[in-house]
Amino acid sequence: MALEILSYGFMQNAFMGGFGIAIMCALTGTFLVLRRLSLLSDGLGHVAFGGIALGLLLKIDPIISALALTTAASVWVKKIMESARIYGDAATALVLSFGVGLAVVIIGYVKGFNVDLFSYLFGSILAISESDLLVIAAITIATIAFIAIFYRRLVFMTFNEDLAKTSGVDTDFITTVFALLVGMTVVIAIKAVGILLISALLVIPVISALQVAGSFRSTMALSCAISIFAVMAGTLLSFYANLPAGGTIVMVLCAVFSASVLFGRHLRGAAIFASKTG
């Protein structure tokens, strides 16, 4: 029966798209969590909500308008944090308010597309199309390439950005590109879990991995594994149980996090012991 569902084109798209989304969310989420910018994903998700509403108003592809507005907002957050002496949580609250405010104004102005707009709140990984797969693949490859090329500098900046800057690292360029990738990741991940649950896919795999992993690399690798497992398992469960895919994926993530809290210390201790005795 498990092989039977792979004969459906929409399930193939869901698994392939979900795989890419899981990887990009885990990779970018690792740096967001460790830089204490976890809520930025939530703020950008709400900006995407405004972008989707704008796209429906202008009768263009909502994902295109959401991508444009969210990537612009991600750079805006970076700029105001640098120049306006505003911390990350306050900057996130600012863009969140902007996104929700824009969506509410547009909903009030145009009464006809409320159902279309609200369908993006919870997402549907089963609705991923072949054109979506191309976009997901492009952003996933770009994310992997960027992190591979700038890995050491990204890690340096994560733990001490001021020291990295004085050491000659081009922190402005790296932060700008990373912000753009986060914005694009948020918009694409809306396809899987929706606007309201987007932060779960970026944050929960990372905080689960932190309970077990003993290094930065292992945290990133384990985050990817947890994210992929949750997306695949959640998609399967939602299909067979006829449940919303986004919520099911998040419930799987929460279950994994609970298990990591309960057993993480023992697993980490066993791994350290094995490395010393091996």
Secondary structure as a PSIPRED ss2 file (coil, helix, strand):
# PSIPRED VFORMAT (PSIPRED V4.0)

   1 M C   1.000  0.000  0.000
   2 A C   1.000  0.000  0.000
   3 L C   1.000  0.000  0.000
   4 E H   0.000  1.000  0.000
   5 I H   0.000  1.000  0.000
   6 L H   0.000  1.000  0.000
   7 S H   0.000  1.000  0.000
   8 Y C   1.000  0.000  0.000
   9 G H   0.000  1.000  0.000
  10 F H   0.000  1.000  0.000
  11 M H   0.000  1.000  0.000
  12 Q H   0.000  1.000  0.000
  13 N H   0.000  1.000  0.000
  14 A H   0.000  1.000  0.000
  15 F H   0.000  1.000  0.000
  16 M H   0.000  1.000  0.000
  17 G H   0.000  1.000  0.000
  18 G H   0.000  1.000  0.000
  19 F H   0.000  1.000  0.000
  20 G H   0.000  1.000  0.000
  21 I H   0.000  1.000  0.000
  22 A H   0.000  1.000  0.000
  23 I H   0.000  1.000  0.000
  24 M H   0.000  1.000  0.000
  25 C H   0.000  1.000  0.000
  26 A H   0.000  1.000  0.000
  27 L H   0.000  1.000  0.000
  28 T H   0.000  1.000  0.000
  29 G H   0.000  1.000  0.000
  30 T H   0.000  1.000  0.000
  31 F H   0.000  1.000  0.000
  32 L H   0.000  1.000  0.000
  33 V H   0.000  1.000  0.000
  34 L H   0.000  1.000  0.000
  35 R C   1.000  0.000  0.000
  36 R C   1.000  0.000  0.000
  37 L C   1.000  0.000  0.000
  38 S C   1.000  0.000  0.000
  39 L C   1.000  0.000  0.000
  40 L H   0.000  1.000  0.000
  41 S H   0.000  1.000  0.000
  42 D H   0.000  1.000  0.000
  43 G H   0.000  1.000  0.000
  44 L H   0.000  1.000  0.000
  45 G H   0.000  1.000  0.000
  46 H H   0.000  1.000  0.000
  47 V H   0.000  1.000  0.000
  48 A H   0.000  1.000  0.000
  49 F H   0.000  1.000  0.000
  50 G H   0.000  1.000  0.000
  51 G H   0.000  1.000  0.000
  52 I H   0.000  1.000  0.000
  53 A H   0.000  1.000  0.000
  54 L H   0.000  1.000  0.000
  55 G H   0.000  1.000  0.000
  56 L H   0.000  1.000  0.000
  57 L H   0.000  1.000  0.000
  58 L H   0.000  1.000  0.000
  59 K C   1.000  0.000  0.000
  60 I C   1.000  0.000  0.000
  61 D C   1.000  0.000  0.000
  62 P H   0.000  1.000  0.000
  63 I H   0.000  1.000  0.000
  64 I H   0.000  1.000  0.000
  65 S H   0.000  1.000  0.000
  66 A H   0.000  1.000  0.000
  67 L H   0.000  1.000  0.000
  68 A H   0.000  1.000  0.000
  69 L H   0.000  1.000  0.000
  70 T H   0.000  1.000  0.000
  71 T H   0.000  1.000  0.000
  72 A H   0.000  1.000  0.000
  73 A H   0.000  1.000  0.000
  74 S H   0.000  1.000  0.000
  75 V H   0.000  1.000  0.000
  76 W H   0.000  1.000  0.000
  77 V H   0.000  1.000  0.000
  78 K H   0.000  1.000  0.000
  79 K H   0.000  1.000  0.000
  80 I H   0.000  1.000  0.000
  81 M H   0.000  1.000  0.000
  82 E H   0.000  1.000  0.000
  83 S H   0.000  1.000  0.000
  84 A C   1.000  0.000  0.000
  85 R C   1.000  0.000  0.000
  86 I C   1.000  0.000  0.000
  87 Y C   1.000  0.000  0.000
  88 G H   0.000  1.000  0.000
  89 D H   0.000  1.000  0.000
  90 A H   0.000  1.000  0.000
  91 A H   0.000  1.000  0.000
  92 T H   0.000  1.000  0.000
  93 A H   0.000  1.000  0.000
  94 L H   0.000  1.000  0.000
  95 V H   0.000  1.000  0.000
  96 L H   0.000  1.000  0.000
  97 S H   0.000  1.000  0.000
  98 F H   0.000  1.000  0.000
  99 G H   0.000  1.000  0.000
 100 V H   0.000  1.000  0.000
 101 G H   0.000  1.000  0.000
 102 L H   0.000  1.000  0.000
 103 A H   0.000  1.000  0.000
 104 V H   0.000  1.000  0.000
 105 V H   0.000  1.000  0.000
 106 I H   0.000  1.000  0.000
 107 I H   0.000  1.000  0.000
 108 G H   0.000  1.000  0.000
 109 Y H   0.000  1.000  0.000
 110 V C   1.000  0.000  0.000
 111 K C   1.000  0.000  0.000
 112 G C   1.000  0.000  0.000
 113 F C   1.000  0.000  0.000
 114 N H   0.000  1.000  0.000
 115 V H   0.000  1.000  0.000
 116 D H   0.000  1.000  0.000
 117 L H   0.000  1.000  0.000
 118 F H   0.000  1.000  0.000
 119 S H   0.000  1.000  0.000
 120 Y H   0.000  1.000  0.000
 121 L H   0.000  1.000  0.000
 122 F H   0.000  1.000  0.000
 123 G C   1.000  0.000  0.000
 124 S C   1.000  0.000  0.000
 125 I H   0.000  1.000  0.000
 126 L H   0.000  1.000  0.000
 127 A H   0.000  1.000  0.000
 128 I C   1.000  0.000  0.000
 129 S C   1.000  0.000  0.000
 130 E H   0.000  1.000  0.000
 131 S H   0.000  1.000  0.000
 132 D H   0.000  1.000  0.000
 133 L H   0.000  1.000  0.000
 134 L H   0.000  1.000  0.000
 135 V H   0.000  1.000  0.000
 136 I H   0.000  1.000  0.000
 137 A H   0.000  1.000  0.000
 138 A H   0.000  1.000  0.000
 139 I H   0.000  1.000  0.000
 140 T H   0.000  1.000  0.000
 141 I H   0.000  1.000  0.000
 142 A H   0.000  1.000  0.000
 143 T H   0.000  1.000  0.000
 144 I H   0.000  1.000  0.000
 145 A H   0.000  1.000  0.000
 146 F H   0.000  1.000  0.000
 147 I H   0.000  1.000  0.000
 148 A H   0.000  1.000  0.000
 149 I H   0.000  1.000  0.000
 150 F C   1.000  0.000  0.000
 151 Y H   0.000  1.000  0.000
 152 R H   0.000  1.000  0.000
 153 R H   0.000  1.000  0.000
 154 L H   0.000  1.000  0.000
 155 V H   0.000  1.000  0.000
 156 F H   0.000  1.000  0.000
 157 M H   0.000  1.000  0.000
 158 T H   0.000  1.000  0.000
 159 F H   0.000  1.000  0.000
 160 N C   1.000  0.000  0.000
 161 E H   0.000  1.000  0.000
 162 D H   0.000  1.000  0.000
 163 L H   0.000  1.000  0.000
 164 A H   0.000  1.000  0.000
 165 K H   0.000  1.000  0.000
 166 T H   0.000  1.000  0.000
 167 S C   1.000  0.000  0.000
 168 G C   1.000  0.000  0.000
 169 V C   1.000  0.000  0.000
 170 D C   1.000  0.000  0.000
 171 T H   0.000  1.000  0.000
 172 D H   0.000  1.000  0.000
 173 F H   0.000  1.000  0.000
 174 I H   0.000  1.000  0.000
 175 T H   0.000  1.000  0.000
 176 T H   0.000  1.000  0.000
 177 V H   0.000  1.000  0.000
 178 F H   0.000  1.000  0.000
 179 A H   0.000  1.000  0.000
 180 L H   0.000  1.000  0.000
 181 L H   0.000  1.000  0.000
 182 V H   0.000  1.000  0.000
 183 G H   0.000  1.000  0.000
 184 M H   0.000  1.000  0.000
 185 T H   0.000  1.000  0.000
 186 V H   0.000  1.000  0.000
 187 V H   0.000  1.000  0.000
 188 I H   0.000  1.000  0.000
 189 A H   0.000  1.000  0.000
 190 I H   0.000  1.000  0.000
 191 K H   0.000  1.000  0.000
 192 A H   0.000  1.000  0.000
 193 V H   0.000  1.000  0.000
 194 G C   1.000  0.000  0.000
 195 I H   0.000  1.000  0.000
 196 L H   0.000  1.000  0.000
 197 L H   0.000  1.000  0.000
 198 I H   0.000  1.000  0.000
 199 S H   0.000  1.000  0.000
 200 A H   0.000  1.000  0.000
 201 L H   0.000  1.000  0.000
 202 L H   0.000  1.000  0.000
 203 V H   0.000  1.000  0.000
 204 I H   0.000  1.000  0.000
 205 P H   0.000  1.000  0.000
 206 V H   0.000  1.000  0.000
 207 I H   0.000  1.000  0.000
 208 S H   0.000  1.000  0.000
 209 A H   0.000  1.000  0.000
 210 L H   0.000  1.000  0.000
 211 Q C   1.000  0.000  0.000
 212 V C   1.000  0.000  0.000
 213 A C   1.000  0.000  0.000
 214 G C   1.000  0.000  0.000
 215 S C   1.000  0.000  0.000
 216 F H   0.000  1.000  0.000
 217 R H   0.000  1.000  0.000
 218 S H   0.000  1.000  0.000
 219 T H   0.000  1.000  0.000
 220 M H   0.000  1.000  0.000
 221 A H   0.000  1.000  0.000
 222 L H   0.000  1.000  0.000
 223 S H   0.000  1.000  0.000
 224 C H   0.000  1.000  0.000
 225 A H   0.000  1.000  0.000
 226 I H   0.000  1.000  0.000
 227 S H   0.000  1.000  0.000
 228 I H   0.000  1.000  0.000
 229 F H   0.000  1.000  0.000
 230 A H   0.000  1.000  0.000
 231 V H   0.000  1.000  0.000
 232 M H   0.000  1.000  0.000
 233 A H   0.000  1.000  0.000
 234 G H   0.000  1.000  0.000
 235 T H   0.000  1.000  0.000
 236 L H   0.000  1.000  0.000
 237 L H   0.000  1.000  0.000
 238 S H   0.000  1.000  0.000
 239 F H   0.000  1.000  0.000
 240 Y H   0.000  1.000  0.000
 241 A H   0.000  1.000  0.000
 242 N C   1.000  0.000  0.000
 243 L C   1.000  0.000  0.000
 244 P C   1.000  0.000  0.000
 245 A H   0.000  1.000  0.000
 246 G H   0.000  1.000  0.000
 247 G H   0.000  1.000  0.000
 248 T H   0.000  1.000  0.000
 249 I H   0.000  1.000  0.000
 250 V H   0.000  1.000  0.000
 251 M H   0.000  1.000  0.000
 252 V H   0.000  1.000  0.000
 253 L H   0.000  1.000  0.000
 254 C H   0.000  1.000  0.000
 255 A H   0.000  1.000  0.000
 256 V H   0.000  1.000  0.000
 257 F H   0.000  1.000  0.000
 258 S H   0.000  1.000  0.000
 259 A H   0.000  1.000  0.000
 260 S H   0.000  1.000  0.000
 261 V H   0.000  1.000  0.000
 262 L H   0.000  1.000  0.000
 263 F H   0.000  1.000  0.000
 264 G H   0.000  1.000  0.000
 265 R H   0.000  1.000  0.000
 266 H H   0.000  1.000  0.000
 267 L H   0.000  1.000  0.000
 268 R H   0.000  1.000  0.000
 269 G H   0.000  1.000  0.000
 270 A H   0.000  1.000  0.000
 271 A H   0.000  1.000  0.000
 272 I H   0.000  1.000  0.000
 273 F H   0.000  1.000  0.000
 274 A H   0.000  1.000  0.000
 275 S H   0.000  1.000  0.000
 276 K H   0.000  1.000  0.000
 277 T H   0.000  1.000  0.000
 278 G C   1.000  0.000  0.000
